[in-house]
Amino acid sequence: MNFQSASRAQLEAAEAELAQQYQAHQSSGLSLDLTRGKPSTEQVELSSSLDGILAGNYISEEGVDLRNYGGLDGIPGMKRLFAETFSIDVSRILIGGNSSLTLMYQSALFALQFGLGGEGSAWNQESGEVKFICPVPGYDRHFSVCEHLGIKMIPVAMDENGPLMDEVESLIKADPMIKGIWCVPRFSNPTGCVYSDEVVDRIAALAGIAGNNFRVFWDNAYAVHILDDEAKELADVFVSAKKHGTEDSVLIFGSTSKVTFAGAGVAFMAASSSNLAAFKRHLGFSSIGPDKLNQQRHINLLKDATGFKAHMTQHAAILKPRFDIVEKYLIEGLAGSGIASWLKPQGGYFVSFDSEPGLAKQIVAMAADAGVKLTPAGATFPYGHDPKDANIRLAPSYPSLEEIEQAMAIFVVCVKLATVRKMLNA
Ligand SMILES: Cc1ncc(COP(=O)(O)O)c(C=O)c1O
């Protein structure tokens, strides 16, 4: 039924029926969780052979004893593996510890405090408040990095092609203290969109119109997390940056957190040689080197880009049925209702759902009362504030298929009931 064109009597009848369904769900005592964007146990088990895979061989291909100190920017084999898989020149890669978020946090901290562009390039040496563009909805932990470092966040909306670039460019032209932009360019968290070629090119060009030392934080966390073989490809941001003479503005990040073990994977960053040199100089004060044995374990398991891809196909086989259930419930329950919108992702970990304005918090609370935990409304916006109170992030990777079925049935009832009640009270 299209709620927008329904008569009052139809809405009242729908309300009565939905209220009954909701009460039935409430009394069934379920405890379900759609909040966690983490791999399921089945997925992490794909990499269980990492344990013991070295079988006592601790010497790298280059003859380095991996048990000892050193190798601040990673071992060559791990750099090659990421370089091949992500189509990045190997000379640009630095291997970190287990977390790309740590590399992003360190990059922002170093750029703010010390500068990545040589003497006098620290953002906090300029007078004025440092700011970042934050495409929304986005990844809450990017926003926490900014909040923690005292960087002011400026939200900019996205569509299916990525951030709205006219707005991004006019903000950046008007304010040289905008020093960065967060981007999750392929299977964005949470909308699932893949930035269009034009958006990638315009982002790569931003440093040409920005103030000094502008950096693009290109968090390619989901680049290889494909659900659909026909998934849209992402243009190469370094190629565009080279064309625009802005190579120093691009910092790329990624990891195997959702490839192997989320808590014990390997992370990388890729950047120009001058960015890498500056980053390493600062990094060297806090570490003598990362866990090289874990890097070698990953080389042994994944081998090369082909092995990496084959491994991701196994993940897709586990994840796709979960996303299919979410899509099925949204289509069957809400398509044509005029009260909800979402994008069907071709990869990544999330479905981003928009309710009628002013209802997201209420829907999340109603779902909680009926035993379904959802990501708090607003979490996908800077400072936890969604001005429309409409966006809800659904994360179906972790629960079982049966749990997702139950959770989605309840979610759809909550969306409809909250909306019908709002319409009746309007
Ligand atoms: C966009 C994005 N970037 C980074 C991360 C975390 O990556 P890592 O585990 O490598 O720190 C996540 C995890 O959910 C994410 O969604």
The ligand as an SDF file (V2000), in Angstrom:
LIG
                    3D

 16 16  0  0  0  0  0  0  0  0999 V2000
   34.9970    2.5370    6.3680 C   0  0  0  0  0  0  0  0  0  0  0  0
   35.7850    1.7660    7.3640 C   0  0  0  0  0  0  0  0  0  0  0  0
   37.0900    2.0320    7.5150 N   0  0  0  0  0  0  0  0  0  0  0  0
   37.8460    1.3780    8.4050 C   0  0  0  0  0  0  0  0  0  0  0  0
   37.3020    0.4030    9.2070 C   0  0  0  0  0  0  0  0  0  0  0  0
   38.1790   -0.2840   10.2090 C   0  0  0  0  0  0  0  0  0  0  0  0
   39.2590   -0.8250    9.5790 O   0  0  0  0  0  0  0  0  0  0  0  0
   40.4310   -1.5080   10.3990 P   0  0  0  0  0  0  0  0  0  0  0  0
   39.8770   -2.7180   11.0360 O   0  0  0  0  0  0  0  0  0  0  0  0
   41.4480   -1.8000    9.3480 O   0  0  0  0  0  0  0  0  0  0  0  0
   40.9260   -0.5030   11.4030 O   0  0  0  0  0  0  0  0  0  0  0  0
   35.9440    0.0840    9.0980 C   0  0  0  0  0  0  0  0  0  0  0  0
   35.3550   -0.9430    9.9610 C   0  0  0  0  0  0  0  0  0  0  0  0
   34.1790   -1.1020   10.0840 O   0  0  0  0  0  0  0  0  0  0  0  0
   35.1660    0.7870    8.1560 C   0  0  0  0  0  0  0  0  0  0  0  0
   33.8610    0.5530    8.0020 O   0  0  0  0  0  0  0  0  0  0  0  0
  1  2  1  0
  2  3  1  0
  2 15  2  0
  3  4  2  0
  4  5  1  0
  5  6  1  0
  5 12  2  0
  6  7  1  0
  7  8  1  0
  8  9  2  0
  8 10  1  0
  8 11  1  0
 12 13  1  0
 12 15  1  0
 13 14  2  0
 15 16  1  0
M  END
$$$$
